[in-house]
Amino acid sequence: MPQAIWSGTISFGLVSVPVRLFPATRRKDVRFREIDRQSGQRIHHERVIQAEPRSEAVPPAASEVEPVAQLAAPPRVPASEVVRGFEVAPNRYVTIEREDLAELAPEQTRTIDIEQFVDVTAVDLIYYDRSYYAVPGRDHARPYALLTEAMRETKKVAICWFVLRRKRYLAAVRAEGNLMILTTLFFADEVLPRAELEPRPVAGLTRREREMAGLLVNTLSGPFEPERYPDEYRQRVQALIAGRAETARPASAVAPTGGSAVEELMAALQASVKAARASAKSKPAPAARRKRKTA
């Protein structure tokens, strides 16, 4: 049995029903690691200060050209020095500390507070986000069954609040069979308006057209069977990985020694100086210099 991510009580009026929440869904996307092509070692991303890009439309002046010493890799930032920042204007940030957010965090509660019951059809499906199974606590099956049956018979869903991982969620609890399902909801200002996208009603649809469209819909109608619609792309990716499993190789014990920008530039400069000196030695001396030597 999976592990519950939350435990508490559903509270409405003077009635409390202990429940535990279990994830109702899980993502099964194929996730890859970034590795070095040569050594096979995993690539580690570091916290570094991001340099502001220079506009390509305005070339830098000669006095603004950075010396070689300033072309080093950007400085690393320890995790203790990383703070949250909100950009209020281009390249201007308001910093927020963890303590600031902690003061604003909702109180940690163990209750699912029902605000009201609404018709099942009153909640647009676009508001539904992530679902959890609300399983009754031990020795509390009777009040749980009573609430479940009441919502099922009245065709109502419960609109409620609850706190999970320092965040307060708006949610809907509905009955599915003998089980209650809690689904977090998007807030009203998180759902984008559709008025500008909705097409205007088309006038002049004939009765014959409507009948044919209805006949086509009825012909393709049937029960919803999710297993009929697998993620074929994920299956193909997994088959590709399985087919190459024998070619898997361990990561090299020695990491590749990639030079920094400064090292690469210095190497190029040294090579250029050496080539220039060799070219100068191979050239014949000027005529005036040869005359002075012979004199």
C-alpha positions in Angstrom: 0.0 0.0 0.0 1.4 3.4 -0.9 2.3 5.9 1.8 -0.1 8.6 2.8 1.1 12.1 2.2 -1.3 13.8 4.6 -3.6 12.8 7.5 -6.2 14.8 9.2 -10.0 15.2 9.4 -12.7 16.4 7.1 -14.6 19.0 9.1 -18.1 20.2 8.3 -20.4 21.6 11.0 -19.8 19.6 14.2 -18.9 16.5 12.3 -15.3 15.4 11.8 -14.2 12.5 9.6 -10.6 11.3 10.0 -9.0 10.6 6.6 -5.6 10.0 4.9 -4.7 11.4 1.5 -3.0 9.2 -1.1 -1.9 10.4 -4.5 -4.4 9.4 -7.2 -2.1 10.0 -10.2 1.6 9.8 -11.0 3.6 11.0 -13.9 5.4 8.3 -15.9 7.5 10.5 -18.3 10.9 9.1 -19.3 13.5 11.3 -17.6 17.1 11.5 -18.9 20.3 12.5 -17.1 22.8 14.8 -18.7 26.1 13.1 -19.2 29.4 13.9 -20.9 29.7 12.2 -24.3 33.4 11.2 -23.8 33.6 10.1 -20.2 30.0 9.1 -19.6 30.0 11.0 -16.3 27.0 13.0 -15.1 27.1 16.7 -15.6 26.7 18.9 -12.5 25.1 22.3 -12.8 26.5 24.9 -10.6 25.2 28.1 -9.0 27.0 30.9 -10.7 26.4 34.6 -11.1 24.8 35.3 -14.5 26.5 38.0 -16.5 24.2 40.5 -18.1 24.4 40.1 -21.9 25.7 43.1 -23.9 23.6 44.4 -26.8 25.1 43.3 -30.1 23.7 46.4 -31.8 26.2 48.6 -30.0 29.8 47.3 -30.1 32.0 48.0 -27.0 34.4 50.9 -27.2 38.1 50.2 -27.1 38.3 51.4 -23.5 35.6 49.0 -22.5 37.3 45.9 -23.8 37.7 43.5 -20.8 41.3 42.4 -20.1 42.1 38.7 -20.2 42.1 38.4 -16.4 38.4 39.2 -16.4 37.4 36.4 -18.7 37.5 33.8 -16.0 34.5 31.6 -15.3 31.7 33.4 -13.3 32.0 33.1 -9.6 30.2 30.3 -7.8 27.6 31.1 -5.2 27.2 28.9 -2.1 23.7 27.7 -1.3 23.7 29.8 1.9 24.0 33.0 -0.2 21.1 32.3 -2.6 18.0 34.3 -1.9 14.8 34.6 -3.8 14.4 37.7 -6.0 11.4 39.1 -7.9 12.1 41.3 -10.9 10.2 44.5 -10.5 12.0 46.3 -13.4 14.6 45.2 -15.9 17.6 44.0 -13.9 16.1 45.3 -10.6 15.1 42.8 -8.0 13.4 42.7 -4.7 14.9 40.1 -2.4 12.8 37.9 -0.2 14.4 35.9 2.7 13.1 32.5 3.9 12.1 34.2 7.1 9.9 36.6 5.3 8.0 33.8 3.6 7.8 31.8 6.9 6.0 34.7 8.5 3.4 34.7 5.7 2.9 30.9 5.6 -0.5 29.6 6.6 -0.9 27.9 9.9 -0.2 24.2 9.8 -3.6 22.5 10.3 -4.8 18.9 10.1 -8.3 19.7 8.9 -10.1 19.9 5.5 -12.5 22.7 6.2 -15.7 22.4 4.1 -17.0 25.8 3.1 -20.1 24.7 1.2 -21.6 22.0 -1.0 -22.4 22.8 -4.7 -23.8 20.8 -7.6 -21.4 18.5 -9.3 -21.9 20.3 -12.6 -21.3 23.7 -11.0 -17.5 23.2 -11.0 -16.0 23.6 -14.5 -13.5 20.8 -15.2 -10.9 23.5 -16.1 -10.6 24.3 -12.4 -9.5 20.7 -11.4 -5.8 20.3 -10.9 -4.3 17.3 -8.9 -6.3 14.5 -7.3 -5.9 12.5 -4.1 -7.8 9.5 -2.7 -9.3 10.4 0.7 -9.3 7.2 2.6 -11.1 6.8 6.0 -9.1 6.5 9.2 -9.3 3.3 11.2 -12.5 2.8 13.1 -14.2 5.7 11.3 -15.8 4.0 8.4 -19.3 4.8 9.4 -19.2 8.7 9.4 -17.1 8.4 6.2 -19.7 6.2 4.5 -22.4 8.5 5.6 -20.8 11.6 4.1 -19.9 9.8 0.9 -23.5 8.5 0.4 -25.0 11.9 1.2 -22.8 13.6 -1.5 -23.5 10.8 -4.0 -27.3 10.9 -3.6 -27.5 14.7 -3.6 -25.0 14.9 -6.5 -23.0 17.5 -4.6 -19.3 18.2 -4.2 -17.7 19.9 -1.2 -15.6 23.0 -1.6 -13.0 23.2 1.1 -9.6 24.5 2.2 -6.6 22.5 3.5 -2.9 23.1 4.1 -0.3 20.8 2.4 3.5 21.5 2.6 3.1 25.1 3.8 0.6 26.0 1.1 -3.1 26.5 1.5 -5.1 24.9 -1.2 -8.7 25.3 -2.4 -10.1 21.9 -3.2 -13.2 19.9 -4.1 -14.2 16.7 -2.5 -16.5 14.4 -4.4 -17.8 10.9 -4.1 -16.8 8.2 -6.6 -18.4 4.9 -5.6 -17.6 4.3 -2.0 -14.5 6.5 -2.0 -14.0 10.2 -1.7 -11.6 12.0 -4.0 -10.1 15.4 -3.1 -8.9 17.5 -6.0 -7.1 20.7 -5.7 -8.5 23.6 -7.7 -7.0 26.5 -9.6 -7.9 29.9 -8.2 -10.2 32.1 -10.2 -7.5 34.4 -11.3 -5.4 31.5 -12.5 -7.9 30.4 -15.1 -7.5 32.5 -18.3 -10.6 34.1 -19.8 -12.0 32.5 -22.9 -14.4 35.2 -24.1 -11.9 36.5 -26.7 -11.2 33.0 -28.0 -14.7 31.7 -28.2 -16.0 31.9 -31.8 -19.2 33.6 -32.6 -22.3 31.4 -33.0 -22.7 30.2 -36.6 -26.1 30.9 -38.0 -27.9 28.9 -40.6 -27.1 25.4 -39.5 -29.7 23.2 -41.2 -31.7 20.4 -39.5 -30.0 17.9 -41.8 -26.5 19.0 -40.7 -27.4 18.7 -37.1 -28.9 15.3 -37.5 -25.8 14.0 -39.4 -23.5 15.5 -36.8 -25.5 13.8 -34.0 -25.5 10.5 -35.9 -21.7 10.7 -36.2 -21.3 11.4 -32.5 -23.6 8.5 -31.5 -21.8 6.2 -33.9 -18.4 6.9 -32.2 -19.9 6.9 -28.7 -19.0 4.3 -26.1 -17.7 3.8 -22.5 -14.5 5.6 -21.5 -11.8 3.0 -21.2 -8.5 4.8 -20.4 -6.4 1.7 -21.0 -7.3 2.0 -24.7 -5.3 5.1 -25.0 -1.7 4.4 -24.0 1.2 6.8 -24.2 2.7 5.4 -27.4 5.5 7.9 -27.5 6.7 6.9 -24.0 6.5 3.2 -25.0 8.6 3.8 -28.1 11.2 5.7 -26.0 11.3 2.9 -23.5 11.7 0.3 -26.3 14.6 2.4 -27.7 16.3 2.4 -24.3 15.8 -1.3 -23.9 17.2 -2.0 -27.3 20.4 -0.1 -26.3 20.8 -1.5 -22.8 23.7 -3.8 -23.8 25.7 -0.8 -25.0 25.5 0.9 -21.6 29.0 1.6 -20.2 30.2 2.7 -16.8 31.3 6.3 -16.3 35.0 6.9 -16.6 36.9 7.2 -13.3 38.8 10.3 -14.6 36.8 13.4 -15.4 37.6 15.2 -18.6 39.9 18.2 -18.0 38.2 20.9 -20.0 40.2 24.2 -19.9 38.6 27.4 -18.8 38.0 30.3 -21.1 41.2 32.0 -19.8 43.3 28.9 -20.3 42.1 28.5 -23.8 42.7 32.1 -24.7 46.2 32.1 -23.2 47.0 29.0 -25.2 45.9 30.6 -28.3 47.9 33.8 -27.6 51.0 31.8 -26.8 50.7 29.8 -30.0 50.2 33.1 -31.9 53.3 34.7 -30.4 55.4 31.6 -31.1 54.2 31.5 -34.7 54.9 35.2 -35.1 58.5 34.8 -33.8 59.2 31.9 -36.1 57.9 33.9 -39.0 60.1 36.9 -38.1 63.2 34.7 -37.9 62.6 33.2 -41.3 62.4 36.6 -43.0 65.6 38.0 -44.6 67.2 41.1 -42.9 66.4 44.5 -44.5 69.0 45.9 -47.0 70.1 48.8 -44.8 70.8 46.5 -41.9 73.0 44.2 -44.1 75.0 47.2 -45.3 75.8 48.3 -41.8 76.9 44.8 -40.9 79.3 44.6 -43.9 80.7 48.0 -43.2 
